[in-house]
Amino acid sequence: MKWFDNTALTLVIIGAVNWLLVGIFRFDLVAFVFGNLSWISRIIYAIVGLCGLYLISMYGRIYSSEQ
């Protein structure tokens, strides 16, 4: 499961960098590369969002490993 955690974390970091670019420069890298709300970009947004939701479980795992 560690590979899935690393993959999910990498995708969420890429999503965070994309939001940083949107916030500072109004430049959406995903839309630039894959098209503005094309089906590919929507899938990428959905995968990044699902990975973010999955990583919420890290809080429980971190908490349980500290005790």
PQR file of N, CA, C, O and H, with PARSE charges and radii, in Angstrom:
ATOM      1  N   MET A   1       0.817  -1.193   0.000 -0.4000 1.5000
ATOM      2  CA  MET A   1       0.000   0.000   0.000 -0.0000 2.0000
ATOM      3  C   MET A   1       0.865   1.262   0.000  0.5500 1.7000
ATOM      4  O   MET A   1       0.378   2.353  -0.296 -0.5500 1.4000
ATOM      5  N   LYS A   2       2.155   1.107   0.334 -0.4000 1.5000
ATOM      6  CA  LYS A   2       3.031   2.268   0.374 -0.0000 2.0000
ATOM      7  C   LYS A   2       3.174   2.900  -1.009  0.5500 1.7000
ATOM      8  O   LYS A   2       3.275   4.123  -1.112 -0.5500 1.4000
ATOM      9  H   LYS A   2       2.550   0.220   0.575  0.4000 1.0000
ATOM     10  N   TRP A   3       3.187   2.099  -2.069 -0.4000 1.5000
ATOM     11  CA  TRP A   3       3.310   2.664  -3.417 -0.0000 2.0000
ATOM     12  C   TRP A   3       2.090   3.512  -3.757  0.5500 1.7000
ATOM     13  O   TRP A   3       2.205   4.530  -4.439 -0.5500 1.4000
ATOM     14  H   TRP A   3       3.106   1.106  -1.986  0.4000 1.0000
ATOM     15  N   PHE A   4       0.919   3.087  -3.276 -0.4000 1.5000
ATOM     16  CA  PHE A   4      -0.300   3.855  -3.537 -0.0000 2.0000
ATOM     17  C   PHE A   4      -0.270   5.172  -2.765  0.5500 1.7000
ATOM     18  O   PHE A   4      -0.687   6.208  -3.282 -0.5500 1.4000
ATOM     19  H   PHE A   4       0.826   2.259  -2.722  0.4000 1.0000
ATOM     20  N   ASP A   5       0.221   5.130  -1.532 -0.4000 1.5000
ATOM     21  CA  ASP A   5       0.364   6.363  -0.749 -0.0000 2.0000
ATOM     22  C   ASP A   5       1.297   7.342  -1.453  0.5500 1.7000
ATOM     23  O   ASP A   5       0.996   8.532  -1.551 -0.5500 1.4000
ATOM     24  H   ASP A   5       0.559   4.288  -1.112  0.4000 1.0000
ATOM     25  N   ASN A   6       2.422   6.841  -1.939 -0.4000 1.5000
ATOM     26  CA  ASN A   6       3.387   7.707  -2.630 -0.0000 2.0000
ATOM     27  C   ASN A   6       2.813   8.266  -3.927  0.5500 1.7000
ATOM     28  O   ASN A   6       3.024   9.437  -4.241 -0.5500 1.4000
ATOM     29  H   ASN A   6       2.666   5.874  -1.859  0.4000 1.0000
ATOM     30  N   THR A   7       2.101   7.455  -4.673 -0.4000 1.5000
ATOM     31  CA  THR A   7       1.489   7.908  -5.914 -0.0000 2.0000
ATOM     32  C   THR A   7       0.419   8.957  -5.634  0.5500 1.7000
ATOM     33  O   THR A   7       0.361   9.988  -6.305 -0.5500 1.4000
ATOM     34  H   THR A   7       1.929   6.503  -4.418  0.4000 1.0000
ATOM     35  N   ALA A   8      -0.418   8.693  -4.652 -0.4000 1.5000
ATOM     36  CA  ALA A   8      -1.473   9.646  -4.296 -0.0000 2.0000
ATOM     37  C   ALA A   8      -0.868  10.959  -3.822  0.5500 1.7000
ATOM     38  O   ALA A   8      -1.346  12.032  -4.190 -0.5500 1.4000
ATOM     39  H   ALA A   8      -0.372   7.856  -4.107  0.4000 1.0000
ATOM     40  N   LEU A   9       0.182  10.880  -3.008 -0.4000 1.5000
ATOM     41  CA  LEU A   9       0.824  12.094  -2.517 -0.0000 2.0000
ATOM     42  C   LEU A   9       1.445  12.889  -3.653  0.5500 1.7000
ATOM     43  O   LEU A   9       1.361  14.117  -3.666 -0.5500 1.4000
ATOM     44  H   LEU A   9       0.571  10.008  -2.709  0.4000 1.0000
ATOM     45  N   THR A  10       2.063  12.211  -4.601 -0.4000 1.5000
ATOM     46  CA  THR A  10       2.656  12.881  -5.761 -0.0000 2.0000
ATOM     47  C   THR A  10       1.591  13.597  -6.581  0.5500 1.7000
ATOM     48  O   THR A  10       1.785  14.743  -6.984 -0.5500 1.4000
ATOM     49  H   THR A  10       2.131  11.213  -4.591  0.4000 1.0000
ATOM     50  N   LEU A  11       0.467  12.931  -6.830 -0.4000 1.5000
ATOM     51  CA  LEU A  11      -0.607  13.555  -7.604 -0.0000 2.0000
ATOM     52  C   LEU A  11      -1.211  14.750  -6.882  0.5500 1.7000
ATOM     53  O   LEU A  11      -1.554  15.750  -7.514 -0.5500 1.4000
ATOM     54  H   LEU A  11       0.308  12.000  -6.502  0.4000 1.0000
ATOM     55  N   VAL A  12      -1.341  14.655  -5.569 -0.4000 1.5000
ATOM     56  CA  VAL A  12      -1.885  15.783  -4.810 -0.0000 2.0000
ATOM     57  C   VAL A  12      -0.904  16.951  -4.813  0.5500 1.7000
ATOM     58  O   VAL A  12      -1.327  18.106  -4.869 -0.5500 1.4000
ATOM     59  H   VAL A  12      -1.062  13.844  -5.056  0.4000 1.0000
ATOM     60  N   ILE A  13       0.388  16.676  -4.754 -0.4000 1.5000
ATOM     61  CA  ILE A  13       1.387  17.750  -4.838 -0.0000 2.0000
ATOM     62  C   ILE A  13       1.331  18.420  -6.200  0.5500 1.7000
ATOM     63  O   ILE A  13       1.405  19.646  -6.287 -0.5500 1.4000
ATOM     64  H   ILE A  13       0.732  15.739  -4.709  0.4000 1.0000
ATOM     65  N   ILE A  14       1.202  17.638  -7.264 -0.4000 1.5000
ATOM     66  CA  ILE A  14       1.066  18.215  -8.607 -0.0000 2.0000
ATOM     67  C   ILE A  14      -0.189  19.075  -8.676  0.5500 1.7000
ATOM     68  O   ILE A  14      -0.165  20.159  -9.259 -0.5500 1.4000
ATOM     69  H   ILE A  14       1.141  16.642  -7.193  0.4000 1.0000
ATOM     70  N   GLY A  15      -1.287  18.603  -8.089 -0.4000 1.5000
ATOM     71  CA  GLY A  15      -2.514  19.396  -8.051 -0.0000 2.0000
ATOM     72  C   GLY A  15      -2.339  20.680  -7.266  0.5500 1.7000
ATOM     73  O   GLY A  15      -2.877  21.721  -7.642 -0.5500 1.4000
ATOM     74  H   GLY A  15      -1.307  17.722  -7.616  0.4000 1.0000
ATOM     75  N   ALA A  16      -1.586  20.611  -6.172 -0.4000 1.5000
ATOM     76  CA  ALA A  16      -1.343  21.813  -5.375 -0.0000 2.0000
ATOM     77  C   ALA A  16      -0.511  22.826  -6.149  0.5500 1.7000
ATOM     78  O   ALA A  16      -0.767  24.028  -6.074 -0.5500 1.4000
ATOM     79  H   ALA A  16      -1.149  19.765  -5.866  0.4000 1.0000
ATOM     80  N   VAL A  17       0.483  22.349  -6.894 -0.4000 1.5000
ATOM     81  CA  VAL A  17       1.291  23.252  -7.719 -0.0000 2.0000
ATOM     82  C   VAL A  17       0.417  23.880  -8.804  0.5500 1.7000
ATOM     83  O   VAL A  17       0.565  25.062  -9.115 -0.5500 1.4000
ATOM     84  H   VAL A  17       0.691  21.372  -6.955  0.4000 1.0000
ATOM     85  N   ASN A  18      -0.487  23.096  -9.377 -0.4000 1.5000
ATOM     86  CA  ASN A  18      -1.396  23.635 -10.378 -0.0000 2.0000
ATOM     87  C   ASN A  18      -2.255  24.748  -9.774  0.5500 1.7000
ATOM     88  O   ASN A  18      -2.439  25.795 -10.395 -0.5500 1.4000
ATOM     89  H   ASN A  18      -0.608  22.136  -9.124  0.4000 1.0000
ATOM     90  N   TRP A  19      -2.780  24.527  -8.565 -0.4000 1.5000
ATOM     91  CA  TRP A  19      -3.587  25.566  -7.917 -0.0000 2.0000
ATOM     92  C   TRP A  19      -2.749  26.789  -7.561  0.5500 1.7000
ATOM     93  O   TRP A  19      -3.249  27.913  -7.595 -0.5500 1.4000
ATOM     94  H   TRP A  19      -2.631  23.677  -8.060  0.4000 1.0000
ATOM     95  N   LEU A  20      -1.484  26.579  -7.222 -0.4000 1.5000
ATOM     96  CA  LEU A  20      -0.586  27.708  -6.978 -0.0000 2.0000
ATOM     97  C   LEU A  20      -0.433  28.545  -8.241  0.5500 1.7000
ATOM     98  O   LEU A  20      -0.481  29.774  -8.191 -0.5500 1.4000
ATOM     99  H   LEU A  20      -1.078  25.666  -7.195  0.4000 1.0000
ATOM    100  N   LEU A  21      -0.250  27.873  -9.370 -0.4000 1.5000
ATOM    101  CA  LEU A  21      -0.137  28.584 -10.645 -0.0000 2.0000
ATOM    102  C   LEU A  21      -1.428  29.327 -10.982  0.5500 1.7000
ATOM    103  O   LEU A  21      -1.383  30.446 -11.494 -0.5500 1.4000
ATOM    104  H   LEU A  21      -0.211  26.875  -9.410  0.4000 1.0000
ATOM    105  N   VAL A  22      -2.569  28.716 -10.699 -0.4000 1.5000
ATOM    106  CA  VAL A  22      -3.855  29.374 -10.944 -0.0000 2.0000
ATOM    107  C   VAL A  22      -3.987  30.594 -10.039  0.5500 1.7000
ATOM    108  O   VAL A  22      -4.419  31.655 -10.490 -0.5500 1.4000
ATOM    109  H   VAL A  22      -2.605  27.807 -10.282  0.4000 1.0000
ATOM    110  N   GLY A  23      -3.625  30.455  -8.786 -0.4000 1.5000
ATOM    111  CA  GLY A  23      -3.784  31.542  -7.837 -0.0000 2.0000
ATOM    112  C   GLY A  23      -2.864  32.727  -8.088  0.5500 1.7000
ATOM    113  O   GLY A  23      -3.266  33.878  -7.916 -0.5500 1.4000
ATOM    114  H   GLY A  23      -3.274  29.593  -8.419  0.4000 1.0000
ATOM    115  N   ILE A  24      -1.630  32.446  -8.495 -0.4000 1.5000
ATOM    116  CA  ILE A  24      -0.663  33.526  -8.675 -0.0000 2.0000
ATOM    117  C   ILE A  24      -0.698  34.093 -10.094  0.5500 1.7000
ATOM    118  O   ILE A  24      -0.708  35.310 -10.281 -0.5500 1.4000
ATOM    119  H   ILE A  24      -1.304  31.512  -8.634  0.4000 1.0000
ATOM    120  N   PHE A  25      -0.717  33.214 -11.086 -0.4000 1.5000
ATOM    121  CA  PHE A  25      -0.565  33.652 -12.472 -0.0000 2.0000
ATOM    122  C   PHE A  25      -1.816  33.487 -13.331  0.5500 1.7000
ATOM    123  O   PHE A  25      -1.806  33.837 -14.511 -0.5500 1.4000
ATOM    124  H   PHE A  25      -0.709  32.226 -10.934  0.4000 1.0000
ATOM    125  N   ARG A  26      -2.910  32.950 -12.741 -0.4000 1.5000
ATOM    126  CA  ARG A  26      -4.118  32.627 -13.516 -0.0000 2.0000
ATOM    127  C   ARG A  26      -3.792  31.702 -14.694  0.5500 1.7000
ATOM    128  O   ARG A  26      -4.330  31.855 -15.790 -0.5500 1.4000
ATOM    129  H   ARG A  26      -2.918  32.666 -11.782  0.4000 1.0000
ATOM    130  N   PHE A  27      -2.909  30.748 -14.443 -0.4000 1.5000
ATOM    131  CA  PHE A  27      -2.473  29.805 -15.467 -0.0000 2.0000
ATOM    132  C   PHE A  27      -2.789  28.393 -14.990  0.5500 1.7000
ATOM    133  O   PHE A  27      -2.195  27.913 -14.024 -0.5500 1.4000
ATOM    134  H   PHE A  27      -2.472  30.624 -13.552  0.4000 1.0000
ATOM    135  N   ASP A  28      -3.720  27.731 -15.662 -0.4000 1.5000
ATOM    136  CA  ASP A  28      -4.105  26.364 -15.322 -0.0000 2.0000
ATOM    137  C   ASP A  28      -3.304  25.414 -16.207  0.5500 1.7000
ATOM    138  O   ASP A  28      -3.589  25.273 -17.396 -0.5500 1.4000
ATOM    139  H   ASP A  28      -4.203  28.121 -16.447  0.4000 1.0000
ATOM    140  N   LEU A  29      -2.308  24.770 -15.624 -0.4000 1.5000
ATOM    141  CA  LEU A  29      -1.413  23.896 -16.376 -0.0000 2.0000
ATOM    142  C   LEU A  29      -2.145  22.700 -16.978  0.5500 1.7000
ATOM    143  O   LEU A  29      -1.871  22.309 -18.113 -0.5500 1.4000
ATOM    144  H   LEU A  29      -2.076  24.885 -14.658  0.4000 1.0000
ATOM    145  N   VAL A  30      -3.074  22.119 -16.224 -0.4000 1.5000
ATOM    146  CA  VAL A  30      -3.819  20.967 -16.731 -0.0000 2.0000
ATOM    147  C   VAL A  30      -4.659  21.365 -17.942  0.5500 1.7000
ATOM    148  O   VAL A  30      -4.689  20.653 -18.946 -0.5500 1.4000
ATOM    149  H   VAL A  30      -3.297  22.437 -15.302  0.4000 1.0000
ATOM    150  N   ALA A  31      -5.335  22.496 -17.843 -0.4000 1.5000
ATOM    151  CA  ALA A  31      -6.148  22.968 -18.974 -0.0000 2.0000
ATOM    152  C   ALA A  31      -5.264  23.335 -20.155  0.5500 1.7000
ATOM    153  O   ALA A  31      -5.654  23.131 -21.305 -0.5500 1.4000
ATOM    154  H   ALA A  31      -5.311  23.074 -17.027  0.4000 1.0000
ATOM    155  N   PHE A  32      -4.089  23.869 -19.890 -0.4000 1.5000
ATOM    156  CA  PHE A  32      -3.166  24.230 -20.970 -0.0000 2.0000
ATOM    157  C   PHE A  32      -2.687  22.990 -21.718  0.5500 1.7000
ATOM    158  O   PHE A  32      -2.615  22.988 -22.946 -0.5500 1.4000
ATOM    159  H   PHE A  32      -3.772  24.034 -18.956  0.4000 1.0000
ATOM    160  N   VAL A  33      -2.362  21.947 -20.978 -0.4000 1.5000
ATOM    161  CA  VAL A  33      -1.814  20.730 -21.598 -0.0000 2.0000
ATOM    162  C   VAL A  33      -2.906  19.879 -22.238  0.5500 1.7000
ATOM    163  O   VAL A  33      -2.723  19.367 -23.343 -0.5500 1.4000
ATOM    164  H   VAL A  33      -2.420  21.949 -19.979  0.4000 1.0000
ATOM    165  N   PHE A  34      -4.048  19.721 -21.550 -0.4000 1.5000
ATOM    166  CA  PHE A  34      -5.068  18.769 -21.997 -0.0000 2.0000
ATOM    167  C   PHE A  34      -6.332  19.417 -22.543  0.5500 1.7000
ATOM    168  O   PHE A  34      -7.230  18.710 -23.002 -0.5500 1.4000
ATOM    169  H   PHE A  34      -4.197  20.136 -20.653  0.4000 1.0000
ATOM    170  N   GLY A  35      -6.425  20.721 -22.507 -0.4000 1.5000
ATOM    171  CA  GLY A  35      -7.624  21.400 -23.001 -0.0000 2.0000
ATOM    172  C   GLY A  35      -8.513  21.831 -21.859  0.5500 1.7000
ATOM    173  O   GLY A  35      -8.560  21.188 -20.811 -0.5500 1.4000
ATOM    174  H   GLY A  35      -5.696  21.295 -22.134  0.4000 1.0000
ATOM    175  N   ASN A  36      -9.219  22.926 -22.071 -0.4000 1.5000
ATOM    176  CA  ASN A  36     -10.062  23.493 -21.027 -0.0000 2.0000
ATOM    177  C   ASN A  36     -11.303  22.631 -20.817  0.5500 1.7000
ATOM    178  O   ASN A  36     -12.207  22.616 -21.652 -0.5500 1.4000
ATOM    179  H   ASN A  36      -9.181  23.449 -22.922  0.4000 1.0000
ATOM    180  N   LEU A  37     -11.338  21.927 -19.717 -0.4000 1.5000
ATOM    181  CA  LEU A  37     -12.422  21.024 -19.325 -0.0000 2.0000
ATOM    182  C   LEU A  37     -12.735  19.966 -20.392  0.5500 1.7000
ATOM    183  O   LEU A  37     -13.892  19.609 -20.612 -0.5500 1.4000
ATOM    184  H   LEU A  37     -10.603  21.940 -19.039  0.4000 1.0000
ATOM    185  N   SER A  38     -11.690  19.482 -21.041 -0.4000 1.5000
ATOM    186  CA  SER A  38     -11.870  18.325 -21.912 -0.0000 2.0000
ATOM    187  C   SER A  38     -12.095  17.109 -21.028  0.5500 1.7000
ATOM    188  O   SER A  38     -11.917  17.198 -19.813 -0.5500 1.4000
ATOM    189  H   SER A  38     -10.750  19.772 -20.862  0.4000 1.0000
ATOM    190  N   TRP A  39     -12.475  15.997 -21.592 -0.4000 1.5000
ATOM    191  CA  TRP A  39     -12.740  14.812 -20.785 -0.0000 2.0000
ATOM    192  C   TRP A  39     -11.462  14.328 -20.114  0.5500 1.7000
ATOM    193  O   TRP A  39     -11.527  13.782 -19.013 -0.5500 1.4000
ATOM    194  H   TRP A  39     -12.620  15.925 -22.578  0.4000 1.0000
ATOM    195  N   ILE A  40     -10.297  14.511 -20.745 -0.4000 1.5000
ATOM    196  CA  ILE A  40      -9.030  14.090 -20.124 -0.0000 2.0000
ATOM    197  C   ILE A  40      -8.724  14.961 -18.908  0.5500 1.7000
ATOM    198  O   ILE A  40      -8.350  14.442 -17.856 -0.5500 1.4000
ATOM    199  H   ILE A  40     -10.245  14.955 -21.639  0.4000 1.0000
ATOM    200  N   SER A  41      -8.879  16.269 -19.039 -0.4000 1.5000
ATOM    201  CA  SER A  41      -8.587  17.147 -17.902 -0.0000 2.0000
ATOM    202  C   SER A  41      -9.570  16.917 -16.764  0.5500 1.7000
ATOM    203  O   SER A  41      -9.190  17.010 -15.597 -0.5500 1.4000
ATOM    204  H   SER A  41      -9.183  16.691 -19.893  0.4000 1.0000
ATOM    205  N   ARG A  42     -10.823  16.620 -17.080 -0.4000 1.5000
ATOM    206  CA  ARG A  42     -11.805  16.328 -16.030 -0.0000 2.0000
ATOM    207  C   ARG A  42     -11.447  15.046 -15.295  0.5500 1.7000
ATOM    208  O   ARG A  42     -11.623  14.962 -14.080 -0.5500 1.4000
ATOM    209  H   ARG A  42     -11.132  16.545 -18.029  0.4000 1.0000
ATOM    210  N   ILE A  43     -10.945  14.047 -16.015 -0.4000 1.5000
ATOM    211  CA  ILE A  43     -10.494  12.805 -15.370 -0.0000 2.0000
ATOM    212  C   ILE A  43      -9.306  13.086 -14.463  0.5500 1.7000
ATOM    213  O   ILE A  43      -9.233  12.555 -13.355 -0.5500 1.4000
ATOM    214  H   ILE A  43     -10.802  14.115 -17.003  0.4000 1.0000
ATOM    215  N   ILE A  44      -8.373  13.917 -14.923 -0.4000 1.5000
ATOM    216  CA  ILE A  44      -7.212  14.258 -14.105 -0.0000 2.0000
ATOM    217  C   ILE A  44      -7.649  14.983 -12.841  0.5500 1.7000
ATOM    218  O   ILE A  44      -7.181  14.659 -11.750 -0.5500 1.4000
ATOM    219  H   ILE A  44      -8.433  14.348 -15.823  0.4000 1.0000
ATOM    220  N   TYR A  45      -8.544  15.964 -12.975 -0.4000 1.5000
ATOM    221  CA  TYR A  45      -9.049  16.673 -11.791 -0.0000 2.0000
ATOM    222  C   TYR A  45      -9.724  15.697 -10.826  0.5500 1.7000
ATOM    223  O   TYR A  45      -9.534  15.795  -9.614 -0.5500 1.4000
ATOM    224  H   TYR A  45      -8.924  16.227 -13.862  0.4000 1.0000
ATOM    225  N   ALA A  46     -10.502  14.767 -11.348 -0.4000 1.5000
ATOM    226  CA  ALA A  46     -11.196  13.799 -10.495 -0.0000 2.0000
ATOM    227  C   ALA A  46     -10.209  12.879  -9.788  0.5500 1.7000
ATOM    228  O   ALA A  46     -10.386  12.589  -8.605 -0.5500 1.4000
ATOM    229  H   ALA A  46     -10.657  14.687 -12.333  0.4000 1.0000
ATOM    230  N   ILE A  47      -9.183  12.416 -10.477 -0.4000 1.5000
ATOM    231  CA  ILE A  47      -8.185  11.533  -9.866 -0.0000 2.0000
ATOM    232  C   ILE A  47      -7.429  12.267  -8.765  0.5500 1.7000
ATOM    233  O   ILE A  47      -7.205  11.713  -7.689 -0.5500 1.4000
ATOM    234  H   ILE A  47      -9.040  12.651 -11.438  0.4000 1.0000
ATOM    235  N   VAL A  48      -7.039  13.504  -9.027 -0.4000 1.5000
ATOM    236  CA  VAL A  48      -6.339  14.290  -8.004 -0.0000 2.0000
ATOM    237  C   VAL A  48      -7.249  14.505  -6.791  0.5500 1.7000
ATOM    238  O   VAL A  48      -6.796  14.400  -5.651 -0.5500 1.4000
ATOM    239  H   VAL A  48      -7.221  13.954  -9.901  0.4000 1.0000
ATOM    240  N   GLY A  49      -8.510  14.802  -7.028 -0.4000 1.5000
ATOM    241  CA  GLY A  49      -9.456  14.976  -5.925 -0.0000 2.0000
ATOM    242  C   GLY A  49      -9.655  13.700  -5.120  0.5500 1.7000
ATOM    243  O   GLY A  49      -9.708  13.746  -3.891 -0.5500 1.4000
ATOM    244  H   GLY A  49      -8.877  14.887  -7.954  0.4000 1.0000
ATOM    245  N   LEU A  50      -9.764  12.567  -5.795 -0.4000 1.5000
ATOM    246  CA  LEU A  50      -9.913  11.292  -5.098 -0.0000 2.0000
ATOM    247  C   LEU A  50      -8.667  10.958  -4.287  0.5500 1.7000
ATOM    248  O   LEU A  50      -8.764  10.420  -3.184 -0.5500 1.4000
ATOM    249  H   LEU A  50      -9.720  12.530  -6.793  0.4000 1.0000
ATOM    250  N   CYS A  51      -7.500  11.275  -4.833 -0.4000 1.5000
ATOM    251  CA  CYS A  51      -6.258  11.047  -4.089 -0.0000 2.0000
ATOM    252  C   CYS A  51      -6.217  11.922  -2.842  0.5500 1.7000
ATOM    253  O   CYS A  51      -5.764  11.482  -1.786 -0.5500 1.4000
ATOM    254  H   CYS A  51      -7.421  11.712  -5.730  0.4000 1.0000
ATOM    255  N   GLY A  52      -6.689  13.159  -2.964 -0.4000 1.5000
ATOM    256  CA  GLY A  52      -6.757  14.031  -1.796 -0.0000 2.0000
ATOM    257  C   GLY A  52      -7.675  13.469  -0.723  0.5500 1.7000
ATOM    258  O   GLY A  52      -7.346  13.502   0.462 -0.5500 1.4000
ATOM    259  H   GLY A  52      -7.057  13.517  -3.822  0.4000 1.0000
ATOM    260  N   LEU A  53      -8.824  12.952  -1.138 -0.4000 1.5000
ATOM    261  CA  LEU A  53      -9.740  12.339  -0.170 -0.0000 2.0000
ATOM    262  C   LEU A  53      -9.116  11.103   0.463  0.5500 1.7000
ATOM    263  O   LEU A  53      -9.266  10.875   1.663 -0.5500 1.4000
ATOM    264  H   LEU A  53      -9.091  12.925  -2.101  0.4000 1.0000
ATOM    265  N   TYR A  54      -8.418  10.308  -0.337 -0.4000 1.5000
ATOM    266  CA  TYR A  54      -7.743   9.122   0.201 -0.0000 2.0000
ATOM    267  C   TYR A  54      -6.691   9.508   1.235  0.5500 1.7000
ATOM    268  O   TYR A  54      -6.544   8.833   2.254 -0.5500 1.4000
ATOM    269  H   TYR A  54      -8.296  10.494  -1.312  0.4000 1.0000
ATOM    270  N   LEU A  55      -5.960  10.589   0.978 -0.4000 1.5000
ATOM    271  CA  LEU A  55      -4.885  10.983   1.882 -0.0000 2.0000
ATOM    272  C   LEU A  55      -5.400  11.506   3.214  0.5500 1.7000
ATOM    273  O   LEU A  55      -4.620  11.646   4.156 -0.5500 1.4000
ATOM    274  H   LEU A  55      -6.079  11.137   0.150  0.4000 1.0000
ATOM    275  N   ILE A  56      -6.683  11.796   3.316 -0.4000 1.5000
ATOM    276  CA  ILE A  56      -7.254  12.143   4.622 -0.0000 2.0000
ATOM    277  C   ILE A  56      -7.034  10.990   5.596  0.5500 1.7000
ATOM    278  O   ILE A  56      -6.865  11.216   6.794 -0.5500 1.4000
ATOM    279  H   ILE A  56      -7.317  11.682   2.551  0.4000 1.0000
ATOM    280  N   SER A  57      -7.034   9.765   5.095 -0.4000 1.5000
ATOM    281  CA  SER A  57      -6.815   8.601   5.965 -0.0000 2.0000
ATOM    282  C   SER A  57      -5.415   8.593   6.571  0.5500 1.7000
ATOM    283  O   SER A  57      -5.176   7.878   7.544 -0.5500 1.4000
ATOM    284  H   SER A  57      -7.171   9.581   4.121  0.4000 1.0000
ATOM    285  N   MET A  58      -4.480   9.377   6.015 -0.4000 1.5000
ATOM    286  CA  MET A  58      -3.137   9.438   6.588 -0.0000 2.0000
ATOM    287  C   MET A  58      -3.154   9.999   8.000  0.5500 1.7000
ATOM    288  O   MET A  58      -2.328   9.619   8.830 -0.5500 1.4000
ATOM    289  H   MET A  58      -4.674   9.958   5.225  0.4000 1.0000
ATOM    290  N   TYR A  59      -4.089  10.899   8.280 -0.4000 1.5000
ATOM    291  CA  TYR A  59      -4.177  11.446   9.628 -0.0000 2.0000
ATOM    292  C   TYR A  59      -4.395  10.328  10.649  0.5500 1.7000
ATOM    293  O   TYR A  59      -3.746  10.306  11.695 -0.5500 1.4000
ATOM    294  H   TYR A  59      -4.760  11.207   7.606  0.4000 1.0000
ATOM    295  N   GLY A  60      -5.289   9.421  10.353 -0.4000 1.5000
ATOM    296  CA  GLY A  60      -5.538   8.300  11.254 -0.0000 2.0000
ATOM    297  C   GLY A  60      -4.348   7.382  11.374  0.5500 1.7000
ATOM    298  O   GLY A  60      -4.043   6.896  12.463 -0.5500 1.4000
ATOM    299  H   GLY A  60      -5.816   9.439   9.503  0.4000 1.0000
ATOM    300  N   ARG A  61      -3.667   7.137  10.263 -0.4000 1.5000
ATOM    301  CA  ARG A  61      -2.506   6.263  10.294 -0.0000 2.0000
ATOM    302  C   ARG A  61      -1.338   6.891  11.040  0.5500 1.7000
ATOM    303  O   ARG A  61      -0.614   6.201  11.757 -0.5500 1.4000
ATOM    304  H   ARG A  61      -3.914   7.531   9.378  0.4000 1.0000
ATOM    305  N   ILE A  62      -1.153   8.189  10.876 -0.4000 1.5000
ATOM    306  CA  ILE A  62      -0.084   8.883  11.583 -0.0000 2.0000
ATOM    307  C   ILE A  62      -0.382   8.896  13.088  0.5500 1.7000
ATOM    308  O   ILE A  62       0.500   8.658  13.913 -0.5500 1.4000
ATOM    309  H   ILE A  62      -1.741   8.750  10.293  0.4000 1.0000
ATOM    310  N   TYR A  63      -1.634   9.178  13.419 -0.4000 1.5000
ATOM    311  CA  TYR A  63      -2.035   9.213  14.824 -0.0000 2.0000
ATOM    312  C   TYR A  63      -1.856   7.858  15.487  0.5500 1.7000
ATOM    313  O   TYR A  63      -1.364   7.787  16.613 -0.5500 1.4000
ATOM    314  H   TYR A  63      -2.351   9.371  12.749  0.4000 1.0000
ATOM    315  N   SER A  64      -2.246   6.781  14.813 -0.4000 1.5000
ATOM    316  CA  SER A  64      -2.159   5.457  15.402 -0.0000 2.0000
ATOM    317  C   SER A  64      -0.706   4.975  15.501  0.5500 1.7000
ATOM    318  O   SER A  64      -0.390   4.178  16.384 -0.5500 1.4000
ATOM    319  H   SER A  64      -2.646   6.839  13.899  0.4000 1.0000
ATOM    320  N   SER A  65       0.176   5.436  14.622 -0.4000 1.5000
ATOM    321  CA  SER A  65       1.568   5.005  14.698 -0.0000 2.0000
ATOM    322  C   SER A  65       2.342   5.749  15.771  0.5500 1.7000
ATOM    323  O   SER A  65       3.399   5.282  16.196 -0.5500 1.4000
ATOM    324  H   SER A  65      -0.081   6.084  13.905  0.4000 1.0000
ATOM    325  N   GLU A  66       1.843   6.900  16.223 -0.4000 1.5000
ATOM    326  CA  GLU A  66       2.508   7.673  17.273 -0.0000 2.0000
ATOM    327  C   GLU A  66       2.215   7.108  18.657  0.5500 1.7000
ATOM    328  O   GLU A  66       2.961   7.377  19.599 -0.5500 1.4000
ATOM    329  H   GLU A  66       0.984   7.280  15.878  0.4000 1.0000
ATOM    330  N   GLN A  67       1.168   6.346  18.796 -0.4000 1.5000
ATOM    331  CA  GLN A  67       0.809   5.854  20.129 -0.0000 2.0000
ATOM    332  C   GLN A  67       1.387   4.509  20.389  0.5500 1.7000
ATOM    333  O   GLN A  67       1.183   3.947  21.465 -0.5500 1.4000
ATOM    334  H   GLN A  67       0.562   6.127  18.032  0.4000 1.0000
TER
END
